[in-house]
Amino acid sequence: VPDLRGYGRSAALPGPYGTATQAHDMARLLDALGIARAHVMGYSMGGIVAQQFALLYPERVGKLVLAATWACKTQTAKERWEGWALPLVLRRVRGRHLSRWLNPRTARMVTGLGDPEYVDWYKHVLATNNDAALRQSAKDIHCFDSRASLAQLRMPALVIGGTADDVVPPYHFKMLARLLPHARLQLVGGAGHLLIYTHAGETASRIRRFLLEPPAGLPQEKNGAGA
């Protein structure tokens, strides 16, 4: 799981930032590792990077997994307001300052999860990411629109998300599954946007089953290692 440019241990990498650059970075990473083709998964904003990668390098994607993500994040008045407000906040407040505001109570208000372990992890994330990358990501989140392009993607795809996701509501998952030619939709009951944290076992199990399925048209193995 690579840290994208501007985030985590890649925070010190120079710009330009943004999801398109990060998609090209992933191609260069695969080149450096000698990997011609791989299954690709993107979660939340990483789902934008995964879509960009699949559109730019379709021959390099075996299967595509899009978790808690979207094709266009400006479907409602609330989402359009968020798209205006979030970049404005990040132009005035640095990530490390936001991290000081986070505690179990405020984290529960924003994410629905106030577990101290999660709060400590997320405070570290906010404090160490590159502020320029955060600002560009905030812009990309609400400017990205893949709706007209998804029909080009012919690889098998899994769209997965939580039924109780308030950050990326389920209508986004349904749109992705409808626009991707070879996609299936799976909803995790009761899970919110942090399903990879709160429902990690179930989410991982569903993704694993999808990735281990043989390509369409090939017979299932019986009694052997694949049974």
C-alpha positions, 0 to 999 in steps of 0.5 A: 500500500504505497503512500501517495505523493504528499501523504504519509512517508511521501509527504516530503515529495515535491509537487505538483500534487493531485490525483492525476499526478498520483495515478502516474506515480503509481505507474512509475512505482509498478515499473520500478517493481517490475510489475506489468499488471496488477489488481488495483484498489482505491478507498475514498479519495484513493478511489479517484486515483484508482479510476484515473489509473485505470483510465490512463493505463487500462492494460495494467489493471487486472481487477478494479476495486472501488471502496467508499468512493464516487464518480462525481461528488457534487450531486446535492446542494450539501455536497456542492457547499462542501466543495466550496467550503473545504478548500477555503478552510484548508487555505486558512488552517494547516493540517497540524492545527486541525489535528489539535482540534481532534479528540474523541468527541469531535472525531465522533461528530465528524466521522462517527468513530471516537475510538482513542486509537483511531483518534491518535492515528488520524491526528498523526495523519493530519499533522504529517501530511503536506498542506499543499497536497491537502489543498489540492486533494480538497479541490480534486475531490469536488472537481473530479467527474468520471461519469462520461469515461467509465464506460471505457473500463472493461475490466471486472470491477467491485464497488463496495461501500457502507449502507450508513455512509454519510460522507459518501452516501450509497447513491454514489456507489450505485452510480459507479456500479451502473456506469462501469460495464462489468461491475458488481455492487456490494453494500456492507450493512450498517457500515459508515465511511470508515468501513475499512476500520469498523468492518475490516474483516467483512470488507476484506473478506468480500474483496478477497473473494472477488479478487480470487474469482477466476476470469469470466468464462473459465470453469471453476476448479473442483476438489483441488487447490481452488475448491 
